[in-house]
Amino acid sequence: MQVCVITGAARGLGYSFAEAFIESGSTRVALVDLSPDATEAAATNLSEWATEKGIGPVEVVAYPLNVTDERAVQESMGKIVEKWGKIDCILTAAGVVHNYSSFEYPSERMKSLYNVNVHGSFYCARAAAQHMMALGTGGSIIFISSMSGRIVNWPQLQMPYNASKAAVRQMAASLACEWAEHQIRVNAISPGYIETSMTGPIVEKYGRGMLDEWIRGTPMKRLGLPEDLKGAAVLLASDASKFTTGSELVIDGGYTCL
Ligand SMILES: NC(=O)c1ccc[n+]([C@@H]2O[C@H](COP(=O)([O-])OP(=O)(O)OC[C@H]3O[C@@H](n4cnc5c(N)ncnc54)[C@H](O)[C@@H]3O)[C@@H](O)[C@H]2O)c1
């Protein structure tokens, strides 16, 4: 897993996964996110962080793009392979959530959510897999689904998000079977409630009672932190997991056990 690509990497879980890959030996890391400034800043911060920790040498390069733009995705994957010769692992953390009741949900917003969470994840995985196949290297693809793909979050309303994350789980399992003969492993991580810029605005919209409700439903009695997911990503990316495909790691502090 020398060469890793992470989408949604400018902040939150994606950024933390990039740290995890660097900590566990990745030497070339491509960050994908929407804003050029934020993606460049994340690349600079990660490089400085690695140097401060005495890890290195590590190359961290920003590839700002919208994952819903399939041509831009293909171009960037091509550039990454041109630069570093291969892609060992791609992790797709770019994602969005909206909170509306189903009757109030603007259809165009719903389409845009599916475009990012489902189609965008697929475009990135397929573009990387095409290079893995052409080069005969195999590789690891890690989709970020959610416990929302298995249970209904409550009381906030987010039907399309939940459905999109169920689609991501099933996409991972389907592609795992389809691409196994090429030694491309495809797995999913399904986080529970994690403290990031995604969950903060939901709590602001619905109030402190929402946060209390989430914690009440989590046996570990807290929200997760981005670093709580690092081990799952490293496990699935690693060559030590060469027979692990089509699996889903639910990392939710026990939420879905109840
Ligand atoms: N935070 C949680 O509690 C939680 C729980 C389960 C699953 N997840 C999933 O984890 C992933 C990361 O979430 P997060 O909490 O870090 O959220 P976040 O909002 O902090 O980060 C998401 C990143 O994705 C980027 N992004 C959004 N649309 C994009 C697009 N079209 N093209 C490129 N980049 C785009 C954003 O710019 C942002 O940097 C998401 O897929 C989310 O659904 C999060």
The ligand as an SDF file (V2000), in Angstrom:
LIG
                    3D

 44 48  0  0  0  0  0  0  0  0999 V2000
  -19.2020   11.7530   10.4690 N   0  0  0  0  0  0  0  0  0  0  0  0
  -19.9780   10.7020   10.6190 C   0  0  0  0  0  0  0  0  0  0  0  0
  -20.6230   10.5320   11.6750 O   0  0  0  0  0  0  0  0  0  0  0  0
  -20.1020    9.6750    9.5340 C   0  0  0  0  0  0  0  0  0  0  0  0
  -20.7570    8.4810    9.8360 C   0  0  0  0  0  0  0  0  0  0  0  0
  -20.8980    7.5110    8.8600 C   0  0  0  0  0  0  0  0  0  0  0  0
  -20.3810    7.7390    7.5930 C   0  0  0  0  0  0  0  0  0  0  0  0
  -19.7480    8.9020    7.3230 N   0  0  0  0  0  0  0  0  0  0  0  0
  -19.2340    9.0710    5.9720 C   0  0  0  0  0  0  0  0  0  0  0  0
  -17.8470    9.3440    6.0210 O   0  0  0  0  0  0  0  0  0  0  0  0
  -17.4710   10.1450    4.9040 C   0  0  0  0  0  0  0  0  0  0  0  0
  -16.6930   11.3500    5.4060 C   0  0  0  0  0  0  0  0  0  0  0  0
  -17.5430   12.1100    6.2560 O   0  0  0  0  0  0  0  0  0  0  0  0
  -17.0250   13.2480    7.2360 P   0  0  0  0  0  0  0  0  0  0  0  0
  -17.7750   13.0900    8.4890 O   0  0  0  0  0  0  0  0  0  0  0  0
  -15.5450   13.2900    7.2430 O   0  0  0  0  0  0  0  0  0  0  0  0
  -17.6380   14.5220    6.4860 O   0  0  0  0  0  0  0  0  0  0  0  0
  -16.9950   15.9320    6.1260 P   0  0  0  0  0  0  0  0  0  0  0  0
  -18.1470   16.7430    5.6320 O   0  0  0  0  0  0  0  0  0  0  0  0
  -16.1770   16.4540    7.2360 O   0  0  0  0  0  0  0  0  0  0  0  0
  -16.0160   15.5820    4.9090 O   0  0  0  0  0  0  0  0  0  0  0  0
  -16.4840   15.2110    3.6550 C   0  0  0  0  0  0  0  0  0  0  0  0
  -15.5060   15.7050    2.6100 C   0  0  0  0  0  0  0  0  0  0  0  0
  -16.0050   15.2900    1.3290 O   0  0  0  0  0  0  0  0  0  0  0  0
  -15.7960   16.3580    0.4270 C   0  0  0  0  0  0  0  0  0  0  0  0
  -16.7320   16.2710   -0.6880 N   0  0  0  0  0  0  0  0  0  0  0  0
  -18.0760   16.4240   -0.6450 C   0  0  0  0  0  0  0  0  0  0  0  0
  -18.5870   16.3590   -1.8770 N   0  0  0  0  0  0  0  0  0  0  0  0
  -17.5420   16.1620   -2.7270 C   0  0  0  0  0  0  0  0  0  0  0  0
  -17.4380   16.0250   -4.1280 C   0  0  0  0  0  0  0  0  0  0  0  0
  -18.5200   16.1010   -4.9180 N   0  0  0  0  0  0  0  0  0  0  0  0
  -16.2110   15.8220   -4.6630 N   0  0  0  0  0  0  0  0  0  0  0  0
  -15.1110   15.7700   -3.8760 C   0  0  0  0  0  0  0  0  0  0  0  0
  -15.1560   15.8960   -2.5440 N   0  0  0  0  0  0  0  0  0  0  0  0
  -16.3530   16.1000   -1.9730 C   0  0  0  0  0  0  0  0  0  0  0  0
  -16.0580   17.6170    1.2740 C   0  0  0  0  0  0  0  0  0  0  0  0
  -15.5160   18.7670    0.6540 O   0  0  0  0  0  0  0  0  0  0  0  0
  -15.3970   17.2440    2.5910 C   0  0  0  0  0  0  0  0  0  0  0  0
  -14.0570   17.6400    2.6400 O   0  0  0  0  0  0  0  0  0  0  0  0
  -18.7710   10.5010    4.1800 C   0  0  0  0  0  0  0  0  0  0  0  0
  -18.9520    9.6260    3.0940 O   0  0  0  0  0  0  0  0  0  0  0  0
  -19.8310   10.2530    5.2270 C   0  0  0  0  0  0  0  0  0  0  0  0
  -21.0740    9.9400    4.6600 O   0  0  0  0  0  0  0  0  0  0  0  0
  -19.6000    9.8860    8.2530 C   0  0  0  0  0  0  0  0  0  0  0  0
  1  2  1  0
  2  3  2  0
  2  4  1  0
  4  5  1  0
  4 44  2  0
  5  6  2  0
  6  7  1  0
  7  8  2  0
  8  9  1  0
  8 44  1  0
  9 10  1  0
  9 42  1  0
 10 11  1  0
 11 12  1  0
 11 40  1  0
 12 13  1  0
 13 14  1  0
 14 15  2  0
 14 16  1  0
 14 17  1  0
 17 18  1  0
 18 19  2  0
 18 20  1  0
 18 21  1  0
 21 22  1  0
 22 23  1  0
 23 24  1  0
 23 38  1  0
 24 25  1  0
 25 26  1  0
 25 36  1  0
 26 27  1  0
 26 35  1  0
 27 28  2  0
 28 29  1  0
 29 30  1  0
 29 35  2  0
 30 31  1  0
 30 32  2  0
 32 33  1  0
 33 34  2  0
 34 35  1  0
 36 37  1  0
 36 38  1  0
 38 39  1  0
 40 41  1  0
 40 42  1  0
 42 43  1  0
M  CHG  2   8   1  16  -1
M  END
$$$$
